[in-house]
Amino acid sequence: DKIIQNFPNSNEAQKALELKAQLLFDDKRYAEVLGMQKDLPKDSPLIQKTLNVLAKTPLEDHRCEEALKYLSQITAFEFNPQEEIQAFDCLYFASLKEKAQIIALNALKAAKTPSEKLVWLYRLGRNYYRLGDFKNSTLASKDALI
């Protein structure tokens, strides 16, 4: 904190801020990390990591409205397959279709088995339709049927 106070707007202060945020994250003081968001670089990996961690508990407990506070800010999703489904469904039903699309496309790429792909082709088909992309909606739906 002394470096941050004594050398504001310097490279040293920026490094100290990032280190402080990392220490807070390691101590699971996530709200304090988010409080530093304005002082950290835009799209800070640590902020993204914090948002991902904070979104997981509400998703697991089916508290979509609470999870949306974090999901709406995430640009780099880091979820396991079950969490991806929950996050997609939450975003989809909240009409955040573009964010839902990011999850679906990444999950489809990562899917290995036909049953894993089916889950995402079905969701992609619905989401493309809601986005007004009827051609890709039809293609995803056909792929799901094959």
N, C-alpha and C positions, 0 to 999 in steps of 0.2 A: 504493500500500500504506500510505503514511503516513496518508492521510485515513481509510482503513478502520480503522487502529489508533487514531488520535487521536479519532475521532468515531464510535465503534461505535453501531449501532442508530439512526443518523441518516439523513435523506434523502441527505445528501452521501455517506455511506458506501455506501448502496445504489447511487447513481449510479456511484460509483467501482468497486464490484464488477461492475456491468453493463459498464462500460467495459473493465475488466480482462478479463472473459470475452470480450468482442468482440475485443480485441487478441490473446488466446490463440487464438481461433477463426481470425482472419485469418492467424496464424502456423501454422495447421494443428496446433495442440497440443490435439487434441480430448479426450484423456484428462484433461487438466488442466481443460478446460471442464466436463466431466462431474463432476469432483471438486468443482466449485463449486456443484453443483446444489442442495445444501441451503441455500446462502446466497442463491440467486436466487429470484425469484417462482415460485410453482407454475405449471406449464405455460409457462415462459419460452420465447418464440419462439426464442431462441438455443440453448437446450437441445434443443428439437425439431429445429432445423436440424442440430445436431451429431449427434443420434441418427440422423437421415436419412442424413447423410454416412457415418457409421460402419457403417450397415447395408448400404450399397451394395456394397462390396468383397466381403464374404462372400457376398452374393446372387449377384454375378457369377461367383464361383468355386464356386458350388453348395455352400456351407458353411452350410446352413440352421440348424444348431444354434447356430453362432456368431452368425448374423444375428438369431436370436430374442432374444438378450440385448438388442438395441436395438429390434427391431420391437415387442416386447411393451410398451415404454415410450412408443412414439410415439402421439401423439393427432392430429397433423396430418401426414399422409403427403405427401411431395414427391418423387415418382418419375416417371420417364418411362414410357411404355406397357410396354416390355419389363420394366423393373424392377417395375412394378405386378404383372405376371403372376407373376414370380418371388416377390415378397413375398406375394402371395395364396396361391400354392401352398405356400410354406413355412409360413405361418400355418395354412392349412387342414389340412395333414397333421400339424401339431403340435396339432391340436384347439383352436386359438384362433380359433374360428369367428366370434365377434363382431367381432374385429379384422379378420379376412378379409372380413367383410361390408362394413365401412366402405370398404375398398379397392375391392371389386367394385362397390358402388353408385356411388361417385365415378367410377370408370373407365367404367361404363356411361353415365353422364351425359355424360362427355367424348367418348365414342366417336362418330365421325362416319359411318363407312361401315358397311354391313351386316356385312362380315366382321369389323370391329372389335367390333361389338355382339355377334356370334355367340360370340366368345371369352368374353365376360363373361356372356351369358345362360346359357351352358352351366355356367360356374362358379357363377353365382348359383343356378341350379336345384339343383345338388348341395349347395351350402351351406345353402340354405333347408331342404332335406330333412334334413340333419344337425342343423339347429337345431329340427327338429320342425314347421316351418311348411310343411305339405304343400300347402296351397292355393297359396301363392306359388311353391313349388317346381314345381308343375304348370303354373302360368301362365308362369313363366320358361322352362320346357322347351318349352311350346307355341310361345312366341315364337321360340325358337331354331330350331324346325322350319319356321316359316313364312317 
